[in-house]
Amino acid sequence: MAEDLVYLVTGGCGYIGEHIVKLLVTEKYAKEVRVFDISETEEIKNLSTASTSVSMIKGDITDYDQVLKATAGVQAVIHTAALVDYLDVLPHCKMEAINIGGTENILNACLAMDVPYLVYTSSITAVGPNRHSQPMLRGTEETVYTGELGLLYGKTKAHAEKLVRQANGKQTSNGKTLITCVIRPSNIYGEKTVNLVESYISAKSKKGRINYIEPKNIDQCFTYVGNVAWMHVAAAHHLQLNPDSLGGQVYYAYDDTPLRQRYTLLYELYKEIDPSIQLGTRISYWKMRLIIAAHNIISFLVKPFWTLKPFMTFGILNLLVTTFSYDTDKAYRHFGYKPYYSWAEAKLRTCTWLKQAIKGKQT
């Protein structure tokens, strides 16, 4: 088994990346973890162990020369860096440059710098829902789902995912074989989930009631961020141990979170820190469409004077109300993945952070 490995985590100061780094430094086989990101967080700055050093490399994923330097001497890359924009407020070309162009830079750098292993963070939005909001109920990695994707973000992740899988088996500059795999998370919750705080504040402003849009029979997957991170760490390690099984494969991220609707997850978390929180009423789909349409008209009229940030788009609305879920054990079968944190631990860790985050907002 390989020891004294150097890992590079792109987007290592981001939501998933930071959790990956925290887990990697606890692994005895990791000698160094390099974090490549445009800025550094306090958590990463103070993170190191006796056996594993953490080095910060500030850089832009769209700058190939910077990426090339960061990958020198690296054995494995975990590529999480991406621009996430569900509301379409940023230029499309910027998202494409980062999510697609940045991934091309990483792949080219791996081939040039003789890096043999790469794990890529994709998204369930790379699969669907499509523009017609056709459902997928408890699919697997082999489920065939077609149609034009509804979100631009999903389109960029699907394109990048394809590039990563096509790169599997290519020869590096010194004759090694590049082995790649893809992790597809779905709805992620946990520490530093910004919309958890926002949704709580919104509920408190509505007399402590969680109003929701999703039908009660909606079926979607939710996964704790620590377990998403752990699947990346485990996959990166087993790419080296069992490349024939993992190479070119894609894996949905999963754990034992039992809830299938967002509003039930919010209620389960919020009631732990605030017993006064209650479930409210459902806002109908068509009422929500009218509200979004009215907001879009107002936004267009006032555009010469100021930019009105959208609170929701038709694409996000369709995402919320469409059953899109998976049920799989492929990661367990291929590399023995089991959730690092139980549902009880995930809830406790999330609520502990959430309580402090809300307190910080209120002071």
C-alpha positions in Angstrom: 0.0 0.0 0.0 1.4 3.4 -1.0 2.6 5.6 1.8 3.9 9.2 2.1 1.5 10.5 -0.6 1.1 14.1 -1.7 -2.5 15.1 -2.4 -3.8 18.2 -4.2 -7.4 19.4 -3.3 -8.6 22.0 -5.7 -11.3 24.2 -4.1 -9.9 23.0 -0.8 -11.2 26.0 1.1 -14.7 25.5 -0.3 -17.7 23.8 1.1 -16.9 20.1 0.3 -13.1 20.7 -0.2 -12.5 21.9 3.4 -14.2 18.8 4.8 -12.0 16.6 2.4 -8.9 18.3 3.7 -9.9 17.8 7.3 -10.3 14.1 6.7 -7.2 13.6 4.6 -4.9 14.9 7.2 -6.0 12.1 9.6 -4.9 9.5 7.1 -1.5 8.1 7.9 -0.7 7.5 4.2 -1.0 11.2 3.4 2.3 13.0 3.8 1.2 16.4 2.4 -2.1 17.9 1.5 -1.9 20.9 -0.9 -4.9 23.2 -1.0 -5.4 25.1 -4.3 -7.9 27.9 -4.0 -8.3 31.6 -4.7 -8.5 32.4 -0.9 -7.7 30.8 2.4 -10.0 30.1 5.3 -9.0 30.2 8.9 -9.8 26.5 9.3 -7.3 25.6 6.6 -4.7 28.0 7.8 -4.7 26.4 11.2 -5.0 22.8 10.0 -2.0 20.4 10.3 -1.0 17.3 12.1 2.2 15.8 13.3 2.4 13.4 10.3 0.6 15.4 7.6 1.5 19.0 6.5 -1.0 21.3 4.9 0.2 23.8 2.4 -1.9 26.6 0.8 -1.4 27.5 -2.8 -3.4 30.5 -3.8 -4.3 30.4 -7.5 -7.0 30.5 -10.2 -8.2 27.2 -11.7 -8.5 28.9 -15.1 -4.8 29.8 -15.1 -3.0 26.7 -16.6 0.5 27.8 -15.5 -0.7 28.1 -11.9 -2.4 24.7 -12.0 0.7 23.1 -13.6 2.9 24.4 -10.8 0.5 23.2 -8.1 0.4 19.6 -9.5 4.2 19.2 -9.6 5.2 16.2 -7.3 1.6 15.3 -6.6 0.3 11.7 -6.6 -3.4 12.3 -6.4 -5.8 15.2 -7.2 -9.2 15.6 -5.7 -10.8 18.2 -8.0 -13.7 20.0 -6.2 -13.2 23.6 -7.5 -16.3 24.9 -9.3 -18.5 27.9 -9.7 -22.0 27.0 -8.3 -24.7 29.4 -9.6 -28.2 28.1 -9.5 -29.8 31.5 -9.9 -28.0 32.5 -13.1 -26.8 35.8 -11.8 -23.2 35.3 -13.0 -22.1 35.4 -16.7 -22.5 32.0 -18.3 -19.1 32.2 -19.8 -17.5 32.5 -16.4 -19.2 29.3 -15.2 -18.1 27.5 -18.3 -14.5 28.8 -18.0 -14.2 27.6 -14.4 -16.3 24.3 -14.4 -15.2 23.1 -17.9 -12.1 25.1 -18.7 -10.7 24.6 -15.2 -11.3 20.8 -15.4 -9.5 20.7 -18.7 -6.5 22.5 -17.1 -6.5 20.0 -14.2 -6.5 17.0 -16.6 -3.8 18.5 -18.9 -1.7 19.2 -15.8 -2.1 15.7 -14.5 -0.9 14.3 -17.8 2.0 16.8 -18.1 3.1 16.4 -14.5 2.8 12.6 -14.3 -0.1 12.6 -11.8 -1.7 9.1 -11.9 -4.9 9.6 -9.9 -7.8 12.0 -10.1 -11.2 12.1 -8.3 -13.7 14.6 -9.7 -16.6 16.2 -7.8 -19.6 16.3 -10.1 -23.3 16.8 -9.2 -26.6 15.0 -9.6 -27.6 18.0 -11.8 -25.2 16.6 -14.4 -27.9 13.9 -14.9 -31.1 15.9 -14.3 -33.9 16.9 -14.0 -34.3 17.8 -17.6 -36.2 20.8 -19.0 -39.5 18.8 -18.9 -39.0 17.9 -15.2 -39.3 14.2 -15.9 -38.8 12.3 -12.6 -36.2 9.7 -11.7 -37.2 7.5 -8.8 -34.5 5.6 -6.9 -32.2 5.3 -9.9 -28.7 3.9 -10.0 -25.5 4.9 -11.8 -26.7 2.7 -14.7 -30.1 4.3 -15.0 -30.6 5.9 -18.5 -32.1 9.4 -18.2 -32.2 11.6 -21.3 -33.3 15.1 -22.3 -31.8 18.6 -22.2 -30.7 19.5 -18.7 -32.7 22.3 -17.0 -29.8 24.1 -15.2 -26.7 25.6 -16.9 -24.7 24.5 -13.8 -25.7 21.0 -14.5 -24.7 21.3 -18.1 -21.2 22.4 -17.2 -20.8 19.6 -14.7 -22.0 17.0 -17.2 -19.5 18.3 -19.8 -16.6 18.3 -17.2 -17.7 14.8 -16.0 -17.5 13.5 -19.5 -14.0 15.0 -20.0 -12.8 13.3 -16.7 -14.2 9.9 -17.7 -12.7 10.1 -21.2 -9.3 10.9 -19.7 -9.3 7.6 -17.8 -6.6 5.4 -19.2 -4.6 8.1 -20.9 -0.8 8.0 -20.7 1.0 10.7 -18.8 4.2 12.4 -20.0 6.4 9.7 -18.3 4.3 6.7 -19.3 2.1 6.3 -16.3 -1.6 5.7 -16.7 -4.1 8.3 -15.5 -6.9 6.7 -13.5 -10.0 8.8 -12.9 -13.4 8.5 -11.2 -16.4 10.7 -10.5 -18.4 11.4 -7.4 -21.9 12.8 -7.9 -23.4 14.4 -4.7 -27.0 15.3 -4.5 -28.5 17.7 -1.9 -25.8 18.3 0.7 -26.3 19.5 4.2 -24.0 20.1 7.2 -21.6 22.6 8.6 -21.3 25.8 6.5 -24.5 25.1 4.5 -25.4 28.8 4.0 -29.0 28.2 3.0 -29.7 26.4 6.3 -29.2 29.7 8.2 -31.2 31.7 5.6 -34.1 29.3 5.7 -34.2 29.4 9.5 -34.2 33.2 9.6 -37.0 33.1 7.0 -39.0 30.6 9.1 -38.6 32.8 12.2 -39.9 35.8 10.3 -43.0 33.8 9.5 -43.9 33.1 13.2 -41.7 30.1 13.4 -43.3 28.2 10.5 -41.5 26.4 7.7 -43.5 27.0 4.6 -42.6 24.8 1.6 -43.1 24.3 -2.1 -42.4 20.6 -2.5 -45.3 18.1 -2.8 -45.5 15.7 0.2 -44.7 12.7 -2.0 -41.5 14.2 -3.4 -38.5 11.8 -3.3 -35.0 13.3 -3.2 -31.7 12.3 -1.7 -29.9 14.2 1.1 -26.3 13.5 2.2 -24.2 14.9 5.0 -21.2 16.9 3.8 -18.8 14.9 5.9 -19.9 11.7 4.3 -19.6 13.2 0.8 -16.1 14.3 1.7 -15.3 10.8 3.1 -16.4 9.1 -0.2 -13.9 11.3 -2.0 -11.1 10.4 0.3 -11.9 6.7 0.2 -12.2 6.8 -3.6 -8.9 8.6 -4.1 -7.2 6.0 -1.9 -8.8 3.0 -3.6 -8.0 4.3 -7.1 -4.4 3.4 -6.2 -5.3 0.0 -4.7 -7.9 -1.2 -7.2 -7.6 0.9 -10.4 -9.3 -1.7 -12.6 -12.6 -1.5 -10.6 -12.7 2.3 -10.0 -11.2 3.7 -13.2 -13.7 5.6 -15.4 -16.5 4.9 -13.0 -19.1 7.3 -11.5 -20.6 7.0 -8.0 -23.6 8.7 -6.4 -22.8 10.0 -2.9 -25.1 8.5 -0.2 -25.4 7.8 3.5 -28.2 6.8 5.9 -29.9 10.2 6.1 -33.6 9.0 6.2 -35.4 12.0 5.0 -36.7 12.4 1.4 -38.0 16.0 1.4 -36.1 19.2 2.1 -38.8 20.7 4.4 -38.7 17.6 6.6 -34.9 17.8 6.8 -35.2 21.5 7.8 -37.8 20.7 10.4 -35.7 17.8 11.9 -32.7 20.1 12.2 -34.4 23.3 13.4 -36.5 21.6 16.1 -33.3 20.4 17.7 -32.2 24.0 18.3 -35.5 25.7 18.6 -38.6 23.7 19.8 -40.9 26.5 18.7 -40.3 25.8 15.0 -43.3 24.2 13.3 -44.2 23.0 9.8 -46.2 25.5 8.0 -48.3 25.3 4.8 -47.4 24.3 1.3 -47.2 27.1 -1.3 -48.7 25.8 -4.6 -46.5 25.3 -7.6 -48.6 27.7 -9.8 -48.7 30.4 -7.1 -44.9 30.2 -6.9 -44.6 30.5 -10.7 -46.7 33.6 -10.6 -44.6 35.1 -7.9 -41.4 34.4 -9.8 -42.9 35.8 -13.0 -43.9 39.0 -11.2 -40.5 39.3 -9.7 -38.9 38.9 -13.1 -41.1 41.7 -14.6 -40.2 44.0 -11.8 -36.5 43.1 -12.1 -36.7 44.0 -15.8 -38.4 47.3 -15.2 -35.9 48.5 -12.6 -32.8 47.1 -14.3 -31.8 50.6 -15.6 -31.6 51.8 -12.0 -30.4 48.8 -10.0 -30.0 45.0 -10.2 -32.7 43.1 -8.3 -31.2 39.7 -7.2 -33.6 36.8 -8.0 -34.7 34.8 -5.0 -35.7 31.8 -7.2 -35.8 30.8 -10.9 -38.2 28.6 -12.8 -35.3 26.1 -13.1 -34.9 26.0 -9.3 -38.6 25.7 -8.8 -38.8 22.7 -11.1 -35.8 21.2 -9.3 -37.6 21.5 -6.0 -40.9 19.9 -7.1 -39.5 17.0 -9.2 -38.8 13.6 -7.8 -35.2 12.9 -8.5 -33.5 10.3 -6.4 -31.2 7.3 -6.4 -30.7 4.1 -4.4 -27.4 2.5 -4.8 -24.6 0.6 -3.1 -22.1 0.8 -5.9 -19.4 2.7 -3.9 -19.7 0.0 -1.2 -19.4 -2.8 -3.8 -16.4 -1.2 -5.6 -14.3 0.2 -2.7 -16.0 -0.7 0.6 -17.4 2.8 1.2 -19.5 3.1 4.4 -20.6 6.5 5.8 -18.1 8.0 8.1 -20.8 9.6 10.2 -24.1 8.1 11.2 -27.4 10.1 10.7 -27.4 10.9 14.5 -23.8 12.2 14.3 -24.5 14.2 11.2 -27.6 15.8 12.7 -25.7 16.6 15.9 -22.7 18.1 14.1 -25.0 20.1 11.8 -27.1 21.5 14.7 -24.1 22.4 16.8 -22.7 24.5 13.9 -26.1 25.8 13.0 -26.8 27.1 16.5 -23.5 29.0 16.5 -24.0 30.4 13.0 -27.5 31.7 13.8 -26.2 33.2 17.0 -23.5 35.0 15.0 -26.2 36.4 12.6 -28.2 37.7 15.5 -25.4 39.5 17.3 
